[in-house]
Amino acid sequence: MLGQSQAFSGFSVDDLDVARRFYGETLGLDVEESGQGEMRMLTLKLGSGAVVFVYPKENHAPASFTILNFPVDDIEAAVGELERRGVTLERYSGFDHDEKGIVRVGDGGPTAIAWFTDPAGNVLSVLQEN
């Protein structure tokens, strides 16, 4: 029934202006703002052609899981650039992180992954496939 629908994802943040700067300036995504007043929202246009809606929520609670993954060709370069732009990588217990905060994995998953959060505390990642 919905197999051909142009589905999209969305998530909340506690401050739309801060989110617009983070996603647009820090991460370099194409960000559009629409609406006004309490009906403002952001549209993130991803390189895959997908769109993600970001909306403000007064009682926002950050997602405790990864909400957005960014595949990259060179994870070390991506992590270095994120750090240069002021992004701090997360280190989760149960994973063996290298000195840069990258987790190396194998057997069917991405080759390497590193997590970070947006200013609202939502979890994002950069990952490098085999």
N, C-alpha and C positions, 0 to 999 in steps of 0.2 A: 504494500500500500504506500509506504513512504520511501521506497527504494530510489526513486528518481527525484525526491525533494532536494532542494538546495539548502540543506540543513546548515545550521551554524551554532556555535557555542557562545556562551557568555559567562561572565563572572563579575562579582561586585568588588568595589574598592571603597575606602573610607573618604577619599579626597580625589575628586575627578581632575582637578587642576594639577595636582602632584602626579597623578597617573599619566596625564597627557604629556607632561615633561619627561617622565621616566621612559615611557614606551616610545615617544617620538624622538626625544633628544638623546637619551642615554642608550637606548637599544637601536635607534635608527629606523623604527618602523614607520610606515605610512599611517598616520592617525588623522581621522576626521572627527570633528565634534558636531553634534546636532542637538536639536531641542533647546529648551530654555527653562530656566527656573529649576523646579524639582524634576523636570522631565529631560534634563541633559543626559547625553550618553556619548561615548566614544565608539568609533568603529576602527578596529585595527585591521589593516589590509596586509595579509601575510604573503610571502613570496610564492606560496603554492597556489595563490588565487583565493584561498579561503578568507573569510572574514570572521572576526570575533567581536562581540559587543561587550563593552565595559560600562557598567552603570554604578552610580553612587548608591550606597546603602548606609543609612544612619547607624544601624546596629551591625555593621559589617563584622563578620568573623572570617579570618583568613582560611583559605582551603588548606587542609592538612596533607594534601596530596599534590602531585605535579599537575598543574592545570594547562601548561603550555610547554611544548618541547620544540627546540630549535635545532634541527640537524645542521651540522657544520662539516666542512672538509678537513679542518685542522683545529681540533679542540684546544690544543695548547695555545695557539694564536688567539682563538676566541676567548679563552679564559684570561689571557694576558690583556686583551683589549677591554674586557668587562672590568677587570681590576683597575686598569688605567682610567676608566670612566667612573670609578668610585663604587663599583658593585662588589660586595663581599660574598664569597662563596660559602655555602652551608656545608657542614660536615655532620653526617648522621651516624649514630652508633650502629654497629653491625656491618659497616662497609669499610673496606681498606682503601683509604684515600692516599694519594701521593702527596708530595710537598706542596703542590699547586691546588689540591682539593679535588683532583680528578680520580674517579673510580674506574678501574680497568676491569672489564668483564669479558666473557667469551661464551661459546656454546649457544648460539642462536640469538643473543641480545646484541645491543650496540657494543662496539669495541670499547668505548669510553663515555662516561657521563659525568657532568658536574652540575650541581644544583645551586640556585640562588633565589632570592625572594624579591618581589616588587616592594615598593614602599608601604603597601597595605598588608604585607606579610604573605601573599599568595606565592606558592612555590612554582618556579620555572626551571627549565634545564637547557643546557646545550649538550648535544650528544653527537658522537662520531660513529658512523657505521663502519663495518669491515671494509 
